[in-house]
């Protein structure tokens, strides 16, 4: 999930108007997500160490405000706004935690919905992705303690739909390409809670 190729000179050259424009673009993109109500998102994810690809997967995410359900072949995660359950089918274990904002960033690539508004330097430029015109919004952490050191968020110019998110942690990058976006869904509370009846043999490990 991580690698930094940001030039120090560029950081000093960013203008205040650029930062405001970048924040406004993200404000529009986030507003679009929240106005869509409950959202079902399809994605493909790839992790890199530096520029070397490590692994890739695909899956789906259900979003309802800050609550989410995340599913890939390797891991399933439920977060009800306070408690998180992470289930790994390979070992049959469920880790139960009450994650901090920093810890949520590891599981939820939509963490930027909250954190971009403070402690990040924002730059933006026009670009293209998969043949579509985009705003490429670049966020750079301003505190050494922040796990997400750098992010790129590609936002389609025509409707402020997010097409791709890239997050750097240390020297590792994670790229999340959005393959589908369906708003107007209706998820019940149980969507964001671990369904123990479906996994009666799972080993529950309470780390709270």
Long-range contacts (C-beta under 8 A, 24 or more apart in sequence): 1-47, 1-48, 1-167, 1-168, 1-169, 1-170, 1-172, 1-173, 1-174, 2-48, 2-49, 2-149, 2-167, 2-168, 2-169, 2-170, 2-171, 2-172, 2-173, 2-174, 3-48, 3-49, 3-50, 3-51, 3-168, 3-171, 3-172, 3-173, 4-149, 4-150, 4-168, 4-171, 6-138, 6-140, 6-150, 10-123, 11-121, 11-140, 14-121, 14-123, 18-122, 18-123, 18-124, 19-121, 19-122, 19-123, 21-124, 22-122, 22-123, 22-124, 22-135, 22-137, 22-138, 22-139, 23-116, 23-117, 23-122, 25-124, 25-135, 25-137, 25-155, 25-160, 26-112, 26-116, 26-122, 26-137, 26-153, 26-155, 28-155, 28-160, 29-153, 29-155, 29-160, 29-161, 29-162, 30-113, 31-160, 32-159, 32-160, 32-161, 33-63, 33-110, 33-113, 33-162, 34-65, 35-183, 36-181, 36-183, 36-184, 37-183, 37-184, 37-185, 37-186, 38-62, 38-63, 38-64, 38-183, 38-184, 38-185, 38-186, 38-187, 39-63, 39-64, 39-181, 39-182, 39-183, 39-185, 40-180, 40-181, 40-182, 40-185, 41-178, 41-180, 41-181, 41-182, 42-178, 42-179, 42-180, 42-181, 43-109, 43-176, 43-177, 43-178, 43-179, 44-176, 44-177, 44-179, 45-72, 45-109, 45-174, 45-175, 45-176, 45-177, 46-174, 46-175, 46-177, 47-172, 47-173, 47-174, 47-175, 48-172, 48-173, 48-174, 48-175, 49-171, 49-172, 50-171, 54-172, 58-179, 61-108, 61-110, 62-185, 62-187, 62-191, 62-192, 63-110, 64-187, 64-191, 64-192, 66-113, 66-114, 67-192, 68-108, 68-110, 68-192, 69-187, 69-191, 69-192, 70-107, 70-108, 77-107, 78-191, 78-192, 78-193, 78-194, 79-104, 79-107, 79-108, 79-192, 80-189, 80-192, 80-193, 81-192, 83-193, 83-208, 85-193, 85-194, 87-194, 87-199, 87-202, 92-199, 92-201, 92-202, 92-203, 93-202, 93-203, 93-205, 94-194, 94-199, 94-202, 94-203, 94-204, 94-205, 95-205, 95-207, 96-194, 96-204, 96-205, 96-206, 96-207, 96-208, 97-207, 97-208, 98-208, 102-146, 102-147, 105-147, 105-148, 105-167, 105-169, 106-147, 106-169, 109-165, 109-167, 109-174, 109-176, 110-165, 111-148, 112-139, 112-148, 112-151, 112-153, 112-165, 115-148, 116-151, 119-143, 119-146, 120-151, 126-157, 127-154, 129-154, 129-163, 129-164, 130-163, 132-156, 132-158, 132-163, 133-157, 133-158, 134-163
